């Protein structure tokens, strides 16, 4: 996975390949792999051999698909790298947001980062975990994935 990239750089790459960043809701839906109510993509517990987290001891990002995919066949939704998503961030946004695919406030200097990564503890790798970083920030534990609209 690519790390050390800002939100703008991730968006530019996704656009260049004819894709986009997923929204936070899309990312979480894909991360759950069709399983509702679980903390991780396959269970409520996460073994050290199930994802690249701080506890796994790998100590750096691992090659994509080094661990089993979730039920949707998507790799590395838990562990490896935290991921930029499209949404702007506000800690109070969900109190007033639409229910269907909310995408954050219109403006914010912060963007949502989903999931956890190789430098994150197990609790920070839950599929519902969210954080925010300044848009121009780049980090050794943050990357991205591309999405596209369903055909």
Secondary structure as GFF3:
##gff-version 3
##sequence-region A 1 151
A	DSSP	alpha_helix	7	16	.	.	.	ID=ss1
A	DSSP	beta_strand	20	21	.	.	.	ID=ss2
A	DSSP	alpha_helix	24	32	.	.	.	ID=ss3
A	DSSP	three_ten_helix	54	56	.	.	.	ID=ss4
A	DSSP	beta_strand	82	88	.	.	.	ID=ss5
A	DSSP	three_ten_helix	93	95	.	.	.	ID=ss6
A	DSSP	beta_strand	110	114	.	.	.	ID=ss7
A	DSSP	three_ten_helix	122	125	.	.	.	ID=ss8
A	DSSP	beta_strand	130	134	.	.	.	ID=ss9
A	DSSP	beta_strand	142	143	.	.	.	ID=ss10
A	DSSP	beta_strand	146	147	.	.	.	ID=ss11
###
